[in-house]
Amino acid sequence: MRRINSEFKTANMSEEGHKLSNRDYFGYVEMDDFACYVLADSLDEEPAVNSAHLVAESLIRSFTERPAIGKRRLKSYLEQAHKELMNRHGGMHLKASVVMAVTDYKKIRYCYAGNSRFYLIRNARIMERSIDQSLTQNLLEAEKIPLDQAAAHEARNNLYSYLGERGTPHIQISKKIKLENGDIFTVLSRGVWERCSDQELLEFANEAKEPQEILDQTEDLILKAQEETNIDNYTLAVTFVNKTYQSPKKKWTVKKVLMIAIPVLLMIGGISLGLYLRHRSIRIKKENLAQYMESGETYLRYDNYQKASEEYGEALRLAKNLKREEDTQEADQYKKLAEQIILADEAMTSGEYQKAQGLYLTAREMSVEAGNVGKSYIDSQLKQTKDYIDVFDLIELGEQKEAAGNMEGAVKTYKEARDKAASLYYAAGKEEALKKQAAAEEKLEKAEQQEKTAKKEKEESAAAEAEKQQQEEEAKKELENRQKANDQQNAIELENKGNELLAEGKYENAITFYQTAQAIYVRLELPDLADGINGKIAAARAGIEAAQQAEEEAQRLAREQENTETETKEYGPGAGVQ
C-alpha cells in the first residue's frame, strides 16, 4: 500500500481560451501501488469528436487494467491509444499530442508523442524535460534558431510524430527517475508553454506552497495577453511530491521462518498435505466463484458494466475450471450482456449514435433473455441516443436547406437543433448547431447586404438614367426651340422678301416667297401668321390678274392700232371704209 505511505498532491486547470471549445484533456488516477497522469491535446479540427479525450480515456483504461511502470507496458498503452484513434470515425483523421507520467511513488517515468510536455523540478531547477517532436526543436538542436525564439517559432506545431499519424508514431519513453521529497512534476499543453517560459514557470514553482498557486499565477500570465493576441486552449497539471514511499526494512519474522520451513514440512507430509491443499483450493474456488457472481450481480444492478464484465469474466473462468455448467452459462450470459452495453456506451461516447443505437437494441434483446437485467438503463440510453440522432438529423436538414439556398429556413432549423441539444444538455450537439447557425446567419446577412447593395446600385443607375434622359429631352427641346425660332425667323424674312417683290410688282416671285413662309408658319403651328399671308397672296394674285388684263388691253390697243395703220396704207389718208 504505497499510496497511503506517501503524499502526492495534484491540482490542474484546463480552459478553452478564445476557442469555441476545449480540445485539451487531462486525467489522472492514483492506485494503491501506481499512479498515472495523462495530458492530451487534439491536433485535428473535427467538431464532433474530442481526440484528446479519446486518447486520455484509452491510456487511463489500459493503465488501470494492467498498471505497470515498465517501458514495454507504457509503449503498449500508447500504441493501443493510437490504434483506437485510427479505428474510430471512418473518413475522419483524428490526431493528438500526448504525454503520460507513471510513478510507483518512489520513481517516475514519462512517455510522449508530439509536443505536450513533462517537467521535473527539483531545488529550483528543471531536472528533466521532454523534448518536442517538432521542426522547431530540430532547428533548435541544429542551432539555427535561438532558444528565446523557439516558443513563438512558426514551425513549433509542425510535428513529425503524434498519435493518429498515418504511419507508426515515434514514442519516446524516459528512463526511471528516482523521486525525492520536495520534487514537483508537471504536464502541460502547448497553450501553456507558448505563453509561459521555463524561467517563469520556475519562478512560480519556487514561490508556491501549494500546486494551485502555480496554476493561478500561470493563468494570470496567459490571460494578460488576451487583449492583444488569440488565446489557445491551455492545460496544466502540477503535482507536489511531499513524501515518497520508503520501503520498510524487512526483519526475520515467524512468517518468514515458516515460509522457509514449509517446503520441508511439505516433503514430510506430501500426500496428505497435497490432498488437503487440493480440497482447500476447490473450496476457495467455489467461494470465489460465488463472490464473483454476487459482485457481478451487484455491479449490474448499479449499471457499472465495466466492473460487472470483469467480475463475471473471473466467475466464468472459475466455473469452467470447476466444470459447473449452469454457473458457466449464467456467467457467460451476463458477461456478454455487460460487454455489449460497454460497446454501445463507447459508441455513444465517441458520437457514433447510429452504431450505438444498433448495439443498444441488441443489448436490449440480450437483457430480455437474461431476465430484463439492465433493461431500464438500456431503454434510457436508447432514448438519449434517439434524441441525439434527432439533433443531428435537424442539423443535416439545415445543411440541405442551406445547399438549396433557403438560408432563412436553414437558420431556423439550426436554432431548433440548438434548442433541442440544450434541452438535452448535449454540449457537442449544441456546439455543432451553434457553429452551423452562426455560419448560416453570416451567409444570410451577407446575401441580404449584397441584395441591398444591388438594389441601391440599381436605384442609383435608374436615377442616373432618368436624369440622363431628362437632360437629353431638355437638350432636344432646346434644340427644337432654337430650330423653331430659326424657322420662324426664316419665315419672317421670306414674308418680308415677298412684300418687297409685291411692291416691285414681281407677283409670281412674291407668291412663291409667301407660300414658303406660310408653309413654315403652318409647320410651326402659328395659324395667325399663316392666315395673315393669305391676304398678301390674294393681293399678289390680283396684281397678276391686273397685269394680265393690262397686257391684254395693251395687246388689243396694239392690234387696233395696227389695223388702223393698215387701212390708212390701203385707202390713203382720209379715205373711209365702205
Helices and strands as residue ranges (DSSP letters): G 3-5, E 7-15, E 24-30, E 35-42, H 51-65, H 71-87, E 96-103, E 107-113, E 117-122, E 125-129, H 135-141, G 147-152, E 172-173, E 177-178, E 183-188, H 190-193, H 198-207, H 211-224, E 234-243, H 254-268, H 270-301, H 305-322, H 325-349, H 353-369, H 375-403, H 407-423, H 427-504, H 507-523, H 527-571
